[in-house]
Structures are given as structure tokens and as C-alpha cells.
Amino acid sequence: MGIRIPVNDFKPDRSQRRCLRDNADLTFASGPIVVDEERLELLNRFQVARWIDKNWGLIEYDEGQYLSSFFWNAEVSQEITVRDKDGLLLAVGIVDFTDRSMSATYHYHDPLRAKRGLGTWLILKELELLNELHMEYLYMGLWNNECKSLQYKNHFRPHEMFTNGEWKAS
């Protein structure tokens, strides 16, 4: 089932506010999707960490795989990058924009900086951006309560689930 966050209703909880505060030194930028060695290296390190920690299937991305996996339409697809004060790339969010919303297609981040909560911070910053743009929803993809890799989505409340053909508050 699908999960989305109504942008106007979302308020970060205490832990999320701490994540924002603790990462105030990071920069957040959006723009066209770029494929380069920096991104491929970060994505492949992320994939190896997930393979080890969560028993994901191991994929090693090259430029062609990256483009076919994350870039479908130049009119709607963008990337959001997170960098530290020295300019080091720490996280990337691949997103699709529509008139009213954004879909978080895929996020990856530096597994060596897990304590920073980069995935959480990225979603929080995406919600801030959508609020500034007066957009209604952040679509977070699919929700499956049995899948440990998707559990983080439950921490962003309130949210809505697509059940039996309609969105319902959860």
C-alpha cells in the first residue's frame, strides 16, 4: 500500500527536531539529476552496507544502471544533494515533482555517518521545501509493515495510507 505525508499537517517530533538541529551544518540543494563518480561511489557504498546489514540483494551501479533506475523524465525528475561544510557529498535524494506534490523515489547516504540520521534529515528538508513551495503531499512510495527497510516511514506523522482505492489517515 502507498504512504504519503500531508505537508501542511506534518510537525516534526522531538527526535526529528533534534536531527534538524544536529545537522544544521549541512547544505541542501536541488537540481537536475547528475551521474558522476562521486554519486556512483556513494550509492555503491550504501548498497554494500544495506547488503550486509539488511540482507539486500547486492547491486553495483554503473552510469547506465543509475540512469535507467532513477532518471525517467527530465521534466519531473530531480536530485536533492546533501553536503557537509567541506563540500563532501553525504546524501542524495532522487525525487519526482508534480504540480501538487513530490515523490521520494530513492534516497541513499553515507553509511559511515549513520549516526547523523541523514535519511531522516533529508526527508525533513524535503518536507520544508514542499511547505515553502505550497505543495500538498510528499509521497513516500510503498509501505509494508513486514519489511524492516521500510519501517522508517512510520516515523513521519501524520501520514495517510492508500487502502482499498482511497487515501485514509493513519
C-alpha positions as CSV (number, residue, x, y, z in Angstrom):
1,M,0.0,0.0,0.0
2,G,1.1,3.6,-0.7
3,I,2.1,6.1,2.0
4,R,2.1,9.9,1.8
5,I,2.6,12.8,4.2
6,P,0.2,15.8,4.1
7,V,2.8,18.6,4.1
8,N,0.6,21.2,5.9
9,D,-0.2,18.8,8.7
10,F,3.3,17.5,9.4
11,K,5.1,18.7,12.5
12,P,8.5,17.2,13.4
13,D,8.6,15.3,16.6
14,R,11.2,15.8,19.3
15,S,13.7,13.3,17.8
16,Q,13.2,14.9,14.3
17,R,13.8,18.4,15.7
18,R,17.0,17.2,17.3
19,C,18.1,15.7,13.9
20,L,17.5,19.0,12.2
21,R,19.4,20.9,14.9
22,D,22.3,18.4,15.0
23,N,22.7,18.6,11.2
24,A,22.4,22.4,10.9
25,D,25.9,22.4,9.4
26,L,24.8,20.6,6.3
27,T,23.7,22.2,3.0
28,F,20.7,21.1,0.9
29,A,20.3,21.8,-2.8
30,S,18.1,20.6,-5.6
31,G,18.8,20.4,-9.3
32,P,18.9,18.1,-12.3
33,I,20.0,14.5,-11.8
34,V,23.7,14.1,-12.3
35,V,25.7,10.9,-12.7
36,D,29.3,11.0,-11.8
37,E,32.0,9.1,-9.9
38,E,31.1,10.9,-6.6
39,R,27.5,9.7,-6.7
40,L,28.2,6.3,-8.0
41,E,30.8,5.7,-5.3
42,L,28.4,6.9,-2.6
43,L,25.5,4.8,-3.9
44,N,27.6,1.7,-4.2
45,R,28.9,2.1,-0.6
46,F,25.3,2.5,0.5
47,Q,24.3,-0.7,-1.3
48,V,27.1,-2.7,0.2
49,A,26.1,-1.5,3.7
50,R,22.5,-2.5,3.1
51,W,23.6,-5.9,1.7
52,I,25.5,-6.5,4.9
53,D,23.0,-5.0,7.4
54,K,19.7,-5.9,5.9
55,N,20.5,-8.8,3.5
56,W,19.5,-6.8,0.4
57,G,20.5,-8.2,-2.9
58,L,23.8,-6.6,-3.9
59,I,23.8,-4.3,-6.9
60,E,26.8,-2.4,-8.2
61,Y,25.7,0.6,-10.2
62,D,27.4,2.0,-13.2
63,E,26.3,5.1,-15.2
64,G,23.8,3.2,-17.3
65,Q,22.1,1.4,-14.4
66,Y,21.9,4.7,-12.5
67,L,20.2,6.5,-15.3
68,S,17.8,3.6,-16.0
69,S,16.9,3.2,-12.3
70,F,16.5,6.8,-11.3
71,F,16.0,9.0,-14.3
72,W,12.8,8.7,-16.2
73,N,11.7,12.2,-17.2
74,A,13.7,15.4,-17.2
75,E,10.6,17.5,-16.7
76,V,9.8,16.0,-13.3
77,S,12.9,14.1,-12.0
78,Q,15.4,16.0,-9.9
79,E,18.0,15.2,-7.3
80,I,18.5,16.7,-3.9
81,T,22.0,16.7,-2.5
82,V,23.3,17.0,1.0
83,R,26.9,18.2,1.6
84,D,28.9,18.9,4.6
85,K,30.8,22.2,5.2
86,D,33.8,20.9,3.2
87,G,31.6,20.1,0.2
88,L,31.7,16.3,0.7
89,L,28.6,14.6,-0.7
90,L,26.8,12.8,2.1
91,A,23.3,12.0,0.7
92,V,21.3,12.1,-2.4
93,G,17.5,12.0,-2.9
94,I,16.0,11.2,-6.3
95,V,12.6,12.9,-6.5
96,D,9.8,13.5,-9.0
97,F,7.8,16.7,-8.8
98,T,4.2,17.2,-10.0
99,D,2.0,20.3,-9.7
100,R,0.9,19.5,-6.1
101,S,3.4,17.0,-4.7
102,M,6.7,15.3,-4.8
103,S,7.5,11.6,-4.8
104,A,10.6,10.5,-2.9
105,T,11.8,7.9,-5.5
106,Y,15.0,6.8,-3.8
107,H,17.4,8.1,-1.1
108,Y,21.0,7.0,-0.4
109,H,23.5,8.3,2.0
110,D,26.9,7.7,3.5
111,P,26.7,4.6,5.7
112,L,29.7,5.7,7.7
113,R,27.7,8.6,9.0
114,A,24.6,6.7,10.1
115,K,24.5,8.4,13.5
116,R,23.8,11.7,11.8
117,G,20.4,10.4,10.6
118,L,20.9,11.6,7.1
119,G,17.9,9.8,5.7
120,T,15.6,11.4,8.3
121,W,17.2,14.8,7.8
122,L,16.8,14.5,4.0
123,I,13.0,13.8,4.3
124,L,12.6,16.6,6.8
125,K,14.3,19.0,4.5
126,E,12.2,17.8,1.6
127,L,9.1,18.5,3.7
128,E,10.4,22.0,4.5
129,L,10.9,22.6,0.7
130,L,7.5,21.4,-0.2
131,N,6.0,23.6,2.5
132,E,7.8,26.6,1.0
133,L,6.5,25.7,-2.5
134,H,2.9,25.3,-1.1
135,M,2.7,21.7,-2.2
136,E,0.3,19.3,-0.7
137,Y,2.0,15.9,-0.3
138,L,5.3,14.0,-0.1
139,Y,4.7,10.6,-1.5
140,M,7.0,8.1,0.2
141,G,6.3,5.1,-2.0
142,L,5.1,1.8,-0.7
143,W,4.5,0.7,2.9
144,N,4.8,-2.9,4.1
145,N,4.7,-3.4,7.8
146,E,6.7,-6.6,7.5
147,C,9.7,-5.0,5.8
148,K,12.3,-3.7,8.2
149,S,13.8,-1.5,5.4
150,L,10.5,0.5,5.2
151,Q,9.9,1.0,9.0
152,Y,11.4,4.5,9.0
153,K,8.4,5.8,7.0
154,N,6.1,5.2,10.0
155,H,8.0,7.9,12.0
156,F,6.7,10.7,9.8
157,R,3.3,11.6,11.1
158,P,0.6,12.2,10.4
159,H,0.6,10.2,7.2
160,E,-2.0,8.6,5.0
161,M,-2.2,5.1,3.6
162,F,-3.7,4.2,0.2
163,T,-6.1,1.4,1.1
164,N,-9.0,-0.1,-0.9
165,G,-8.7,2.6,-3.5
166,E,-8.6,5.7,-1.3
167,W,-6.2,7.6,1.0
168,K,-7.0,7.3,4.6
169,A,-5.4,9.0,7.6
170,S,-3.3,6.6,9.6
